[in-house]
Amino acid sequence: MGLIRQLDMELFGGCNYACQMCPQGFEDGREKEFKKSLKWENFIKIVDDAISQGVESISVHGGGEATLHKKFIDCIKYIKSKGIKCVSFSNGYTLNQKLCKEISTSGIDVFRISVIGYNPEKYHEWMKMDAFDRVRENVKSLVELCKGTNTEIHSNHLITDNDNREYEVEQYRKNWVDYTGTKAEVWMMHNWSGDYDVPYKRRKEDRRGCGRPFSKILQVRAGGLDKHQGAVVPCCMILGNDAAATLGHLDDQTIEEVLNGEKYEELKKAHREERFDDISYCKDCDQLWHVPESLVWTNIEERKYKQSKMIADLEIA
């Protein structure tokens, strides 16, 4: 049995957006050593290593905009040539007709669009771009092009006002889902490992392990420390704290070496013992609480209403 089931691999660490709730948009921004483009040879090395460790699904996204990688489509095609499920994420801004056609013929299984803001005003408030209509039309075109293929187009949305969840869901459904034809999920907002203050207060004594250090999901960044690439980090929620959370680098280590390394073992031990305050990038993370209402609404049959994002999809080793 292999060491991993899912690989979340960042192709490009920079972004063309600076969203309000994302570390990419914070005043200090993301650490510059992680705003890198993953080299093709490192991409191949990591994918092949993941396949040798039993990976079933590879997501080519992370904290940056994946479509800005010069070999974005080539990366998808390489993964699909190996018979592996492939998923990606985008803010949708770059989806011109040429790229939409390339995506529709790439073989990618799921292409997700991240949209925060159910109308032009809210979109600008949260995503800091006047691109509501542009992105909506881009997505609608992509959905049309992918009809008759095995590629699903999903849109992911966040609740921006906890007191108006029902209204926001209604507006997302009307302005995005019904208009573009996407499959969709509407989630509660998270706090990026404590770096963003969400309006959901919880008691520290109610924390419990999120399960992620023991799962078969591997999170890999495009950049890394000391000019390395392919930094392995515990999860996607530590964006903005990548340097402190780096557990190894896959440009010169194997997946097995990193997962069995001292840093990874220390992280797992701390979680087993619930010593969350000893981990700078874990201690304030809202993923340490069980929140069954995290998934507010979805029209995807295999997803569950009121599903908790922390535990869902984790295969605990």
C-alpha positions in Angstrom: 0.0 0.0 0.0 1.4 3.4 -1.0 2.2 6.4 1.2 -0.2 8.8 -0.5 -3.6 8.8 -2.1 -3.8 12.5 -3.2 -1.2 15.0 -4.2 -2.0 18.7 -4.1 0.9 20.2 -6.1 1.3 23.9 -6.7 2.6 24.9 -10.2 2.9 28.6 -9.6 3.2 30.4 -6.3 2.2 33.9 -7.4 -1.2 35.2 -8.2 -2.8 37.9 -10.4 -5.4 38.6 -7.6 -5.0 40.0 -4.1 -8.2 38.8 -2.4 -9.1 40.3 0.9 -9.2 37.0 2.8 -6.2 35.4 1.2 -2.6 35.7 2.4 -1.6 36.6 -1.2 -3.5 39.9 -0.6 -2.2 40.7 2.9 0.1 43.7 3.4 3.2 41.5 3.9 2.1 39.2 1.1 3.3 35.7 0.6 7.0 34.9 1.2 8.9 35.7 -2.0 10.8 32.4 -2.0 7.4 30.6 -2.5 6.2 32.8 -5.4 8.0 30.6 -7.8 7.2 28.6 -11.0 7.8 24.9 -10.6 10.4 23.7 -13.1 9.3 21.1 -15.5 12.0 18.6 -14.4 10.9 19.0 -10.8 7.2 18.6 -11.8 8.1 15.3 -13.6 10.2 14.0 -10.7 7.4 14.7 -8.1 4.6 13.2 -10.2 6.6 10.1 -11.0 7.5 9.7 -7.3 3.9 10.2 -6.3 2.8 7.5 -8.8 5.3 5.1 -7.3 3.7 5.8 -3.9 0.2 4.9 -5.0 -1.3 8.3 -5.8 -4.8 8.3 -7.3 -5.5 12.0 -7.7 -3.3 15.0 -8.4 -4.5 18.5 -8.0 -2.3 21.1 -9.8 -3.0 24.1 -7.7 -2.0 25.6 -4.4 -1.7 29.1 -3.1 -1.1 30.7 -6.6 -2.9 30.9 -9.9 -2.1 27.6 -11.7 -3.0 28.9 -15.2 -0.1 31.3 -15.1 2.4 28.5 -15.3 3.8 28.4 -18.9 3.3 24.6 -19.1 -0.1 24.4 -17.4 -1.8 22.4 -20.1 1.3 20.2 -20.6 1.2 19.4 -16.8 -2.4 18.2 -17.1 -1.7 16.1 -20.1 1.3 14.4 -18.5 -0.7 13.5 -15.4 -3.6 12.1 -17.6 -1.1 10.2 -19.7 -0.3 8.2 -16.5 -3.9 7.4 -16.0 -4.2 9.6 -12.9 -7.2 11.8 -12.0 -6.4 15.4 -12.4 -8.0 18.5 -10.8 -7.1 22.2 -10.9 -8.3 25.5 -9.4 -8.4 29.0 -10.9 -9.8 32.5 -10.3 -11.0 32.3 -13.9 -9.5 35.6 -15.1 -7.1 34.1 -17.6 -9.8 31.9 -19.2 -9.8 33.3 -22.7 -11.2 31.3 -25.6 -7.8 29.7 -26.5 -7.2 28.5 -22.9 -10.8 27.3 -22.5 -10.4 25.2 -25.7 -7.1 23.8 -24.4 -8.6 22.9 -21.1 -11.7 21.2 -22.7 -9.4 18.9 -24.7 -6.7 18.4 -22.0 -8.5 15.5 -20.3 -8.6 17.2 -16.9 -11.3 15.6 -14.7 -12.4 18.6 -12.7 -11.6 22.3 -13.2 -12.7 24.6 -10.3 -13.3 28.3 -10.3 -12.9 30.2 -7.0 -15.5 33.0 -6.7 -16.0 35.1 -3.6 -18.8 37.7 -4.1 -22.3 37.0 -5.5 -22.6 40.3 -7.4 -20.1 42.8 -8.9 -19.9 45.0 -5.8 -19.3 42.1 -3.4 -16.8 40.5 -5.9 -14.8 43.7 -6.0 -14.9 44.0 -2.2 -13.5 40.6 -1.6 -11.5 39.7 -4.7 -10.3 43.3 -5.4 -10.9 43.1 -9.1 -13.6 44.6 -11.4 -13.9 41.3 -13.2 -17.3 39.8 -12.1 -18.8 39.8 -15.6 -15.6 38.9 -17.4 -15.0 35.8 -15.2 -18.7 34.8 -15.4 -18.7 34.9 -19.2 -15.3 33.0 -19.2 -16.8 30.2 -17.0 -20.0 30.0 -19.0 -17.9 29.6 -22.2 -15.8 26.9 -20.6 -18.9 25.0 -19.4 -20.3 25.0 -22.9 -17.0 23.8 -24.4 -16.7 20.9 -21.9 -20.2 19.6 -22.6 -19.8 16.1 -24.1 -16.4 15.6 -22.5 -15.4 14.0 -19.2 -14.4 17.3 -17.7 -16.6 18.8 -15.0 -16.5 22.5 -14.3 -17.1 23.5 -10.6 -17.4 26.8 -8.9 -16.4 27.3 -5.3 -17.9 30.1 -3.2 -17.4 31.5 0.3 -20.0 33.0 2.7 -18.9 36.5 3.4 -21.6 37.4 6.0 -22.5 34.6 8.5 -25.8 36.3 9.4 -27.0 36.2 5.8 -26.0 32.8 4.7 -29.4 31.9 3.1 -29.4 35.1 1.1 -25.8 34.6 -0.1 -26.5 31.0 -1.2 -29.6 32.2 -3.1 -27.6 34.9 -4.9 -24.7 32.5 -5.7 -27.1 30.0 -7.1 -28.9 32.7 -9.2 -25.9 34.7 -10.4 -23.3 31.9 -10.8 -24.6 28.4 -10.8 -27.8 29.0 -12.8 -26.2 31.4 -15.1 -23.0 29.5 -15.9 -24.2 25.9 -15.4 -21.4 24.9 -13.0 -21.6 22.3 -10.3 -20.9 24.2 -7.1 -20.1 24.3 -3.4 -20.7 27.2 -1.0 -18.4 27.0 2.1 -18.0 28.9 5.3 -14.8 31.0 5.3 -11.7 29.8 7.1 -9.0 31.8 8.9 -5.8 30.7 7.1 -4.1 29.2 10.1 -5.0 32.2 12.3 -3.8 34.9 9.9 -7.3 36.0 9.0 -10.0 36.9 11.6 -13.3 35.2 10.7 -16.5 36.0 12.6 -16.8 32.5 14.1 -15.5 32.5 17.6 -14.6 29.1 19.3 -13.2 28.1 22.6 -9.6 26.9 22.7 -10.5 24.0 25.0 -12.8 22.6 22.3 -9.9 22.0 19.8 -9.2 18.5 18.5 -6.8 17.2 15.9 -7.7 17.9 12.3 -6.3 14.6 11.2 -4.3 16.1 8.3 -0.7 15.1 9.4 -1.9 11.4 9.4 -3.8 11.5 6.1 -2.6 10.3 2.7 -2.9 13.8 1.2 0.5 15.4 0.4 0.7 19.2 0.0 3.6 20.5 -2.2 4.6 24.1 -3.0 6.2 25.4 -6.1 8.9 27.2 -4.3 10.9 26.5 -1.2 13.7 27.5 1.2 17.3 28.2 0.2 16.5 28.1 -3.5 14.8 24.7 -3.3 11.6 23.8 -5.0 8.8 21.4 -4.1 8.5 22.3 -0.5 6.3 19.9 1.4 4.0 21.6 3.9 1.3 20.1 6.2 -1.8 21.4 4.5 -3.2 24.2 2.3 -4.3 26.3 5.2 -0.8 27.4 6.1 -0.5 29.7 3.1 1.5 32.7 4.2 3.4 30.6 6.8 5.1 28.3 4.2 8.6 28.9 5.5 7.9 28.0 9.1 5.8 25.0 7.9 8.3 23.5 5.4 8.9 19.8 6.2 11.3 19.0 3.3 11.8 19.5 -0.4 11.0 17.2 -3.2 13.5 18.6 -5.7 16.3 16.7 -3.8 14.3 14.3 -1.5 11.8 11.6 -2.1 8.3 11.5 -0.8 9.2 8.6 1.5 12.2 10.5 2.9 10.1 13.6 3.7 7.2 11.7 5.2 9.5 9.6 7.4 11.7 12.6 8.3 12.3 14.1 11.7 10.2 17.3 11.0 7.1 15.3 9.9 7.4 12.9 12.8 7.6 15.9 15.2 4.4 17.4 13.7 2.5 14.1 14.0 3.7 13.6 17.6 2.5 17.1 18.6 -0.9 16.4 17.0 -1.2 13.0 18.7 -0.5 14.7 22.1 -2.7 17.7 21.2 0.2 20.1 21.7 -1.2 22.6 19.2 0.2 25.6 20.9 3.7 24.2 20.2 3.1 24.6 16.4 3.2 28.2 15.3 1.2 27.6 12.1 -1.4 25.3 13.8 -2.2 26.8 17.2 -4.7 29.4 15.9 -6.1 27.5 12.9 -9.9 27.1 12.8 -9.5 23.7 11.2 -8.8 22.3 14.7 -12.5 22.6 15.5 -15.2 20.3 14.2 -17.6 22.4 12.2 -20.3 20.3 10.6 -21.9 23.2 8.9 -18.7 24.1 6.9 -20.3 23.1 3.6 -23.4 25.3 3.4 -24.8 24.3 0.1 -23.9 22.1 -2.9 -25.5 20.6 -6.0 -22.8 17.9 -6.3 -24.4 14.6 -5.5 -21.3 12.9 -4.0 -20.8 15.8 -1.6 -22.8 16.1 1.6 -24.7 19.1 2.8 -23.3 20.4 6.1 -20.1 18.4 5.5 -17.1 19.3 7.6 -14.1 20.3 5.4 -11.6 19.3 8.1 -12.3 15.6 8.2 -13.9 15.0 4.8 -11.9 13.0 2.3 -9.1 12.2 4.8 -7.9 8.7 4.6 -6.2 8.3 8.0 -3.1 6.1 8.0 
